[in-house]
Amino acid sequence: YDHFDLYSRISLLLPLRAHVSNSKRLTHVRATPVQPRRGTRKPVAQRFDTALIIEDKIQFESEGGFAGLRPAQIRVIFRLPQHLGHCPHPLVYVQWFRPLRGPDPTTGFHITSHSTRNHRSRVRHHQR
């Protein structure tokens, strides 16, 4: 069996953008399963952060806004064992959402839902 190093959180340096302060470029992404009660320790609820992942770098850089981005829920943060190949950064296993649609006329929020193929969740790993 293979053993993988798992992480509950990683820090990411976001791409440089003219409208985002440099002090706001460092962000954290978490992926933690439920942790049941252990002795006197309270149970901890699961937490799987959602991120906007650059799917089309050219579109993202040329159009700005949400163009070229796709939402995904981070399910696992891990590192490959060395015998499976060299990868200098942790990888993430994600559950995709459908691409963002236009904003809802009432709320102004962009609309999305989990992406499926043959009625099953679409997942993919990404290198940090």
DADA-V912940 format. One record per run of one state. SS is the DSSP state (hx for helix, st for strand, lp for the rest). FROM is the first residue (numbers start at 1). TO is the last residue. If there is no record, write none. Layout:
# DADA-V912940
ss: (SS SS)
from: (FROM FROM)
to: (TO TO)
This chain:
# DADA-V912940
ss: (lp st lp st lp hx lp st lp st lp st lp st lp st lp st lp st lp hx lp st lp hx lp st lp st lp st lp st lp st lp st lp st lp)
from: (1 5 8 9 14 22 25 26 33 35 36 38 39 41 42 44 45 47 49 50 55 57 64 69 80 82 85 91 98 103 104 110 111 114 115 116 118 120 122 123 128)
to: (4 7 8 13 21 24 25 32 34 35 37 38 40 41 43 44 46 48 49 54 56 63 68 79 81 84 90 97 102 103 109 110 113 114 115 117 119 121 122 127 128)
